[in-house]
């Protein structure tokens, strides 16, 4: 079973993944451009991003965030999988 984590994506497209026990708002000073939740799928080598952050009032861009997070964690684009 995969654990749902939270994430924020910064203006430089860096994705920070963190525990779902931490509020997205803790990252507000980094000026995130999207935020939501994610699941790291080890078998498919993919990070699936979705949802939204109510505290930051930002939505996940599922396609773009998934691509950047997958590339950052697994070294390959989500489109390659």
C-alpha positions as CSV (number, residue, x, y, z in Angstrom):
1,X,0.0,0.0,0.0
2,X,1.3,3.5,-0.9
3,X,1.2,6.4,1.5
4,X,-0.2,9.7,0.4
5,X,2.3,12.5,0.9
6,X,2.0,16.2,0.3
7,X,4.1,18.3,-2.2
8,X,4.7,21.8,-3.4
9,X,6.3,22.8,-6.7
10,X,8.5,25.9,-6.7
11,X,9.0,28.4,-9.4
12,X,12.2,26.7,-10.5
13,X,10.1,23.4,-10.9
14,X,11.8,21.8,-7.9
15,X,9.3,19.5,-6.2
16,X,9.4,19.1,-2.4
17,X,7.6,16.0,-1.1
18,X,6.8,15.9,2.6
19,X,4.7,14.1,5.3
20,X,1.0,14.6,5.2
21,X,1.2,15.6,8.8
22,X,2.8,18.9,7.8
23,X,0.7,21.8,6.5
24,X,1.4,23.1,3.0
25,X,1.4,26.6,4.6
26,X,4.8,25.8,6.1
27,X,6.3,26.2,2.6
28,X,4.6,29.5,1.8
29,X,7.8,31.6,2.0
30,X,9.2,29.5,-0.9
31,X,6.5,30.9,-3.1
32,X,5.1,27.6,-4.5
33,X,3.3,27.7,-7.8
34,X,1.3,24.4,-7.3
35,X,0.6,22.2,-4.3
36,X,-1.4,19.1,-3.5
37,X,-0.9,15.4,-2.7
38,X,1.2,12.6,-4.2
39,X,1.7,8.9,-4.2
40,X,5.1,7.4,-5.0
41,X,4.6,4.2,-7.0
42,X,7.9,2.3,-6.8
43,X,6.7,-0.5,-9.1
44,X,5.9,1.9,-12.0
45,X,8.6,4.4,-11.1
46,X,6.2,7.2,-11.1
47,X,5.1,10.0,-8.7
48,X,1.4,10.7,-9.1
49,X,0.4,14.2,-8.1
50,X,-3.2,15.4,-7.6
51,X,-5.5,17.5,-5.5
52,X,-5.1,20.9,-4.0
53,X,-3.8,22.8,-1.0
54,X,-6.5,24.7,0.9
55,X,-4.0,26.5,3.1
56,X,-2.0,27.8,0.1
57,X,-5.1,28.1,-2.2
58,X,-3.2,26.3,-4.9
59,X,-4.1,23.3,-7.1
60,X,-1.9,20.6,-8.4
61,X,-1.3,20.6,-12.1
62,X,-1.5,16.8,-12.4
63,X,0.3,16.4,-15.6
64,X,3.2,18.9,-15.0
65,X,3.7,18.1,-11.3
66,X,3.6,14.4,-12.0
67,X,6.2,14.8,-14.7
68,X,8.6,17.0,-12.6
69,X,8.2,14.9,-9.5
70,X,8.8,11.6,-11.3
71,X,11.9,13.1,-13.1
72,X,13.3,14.3,-9.8
73,X,12.7,11.1,-7.8
74,X,13.3,8.4,-10.5
75,X,15.4,10.3,-13.1
76,X,13.0,9.8,-15.9
77,X,9.9,11.6,-17.2
78,X,6.5,10.2,-16.3
79,X,5.9,10.1,-20.1
80,X,8.6,7.5,-20.5
81,X,6.8,5.0,-18.2
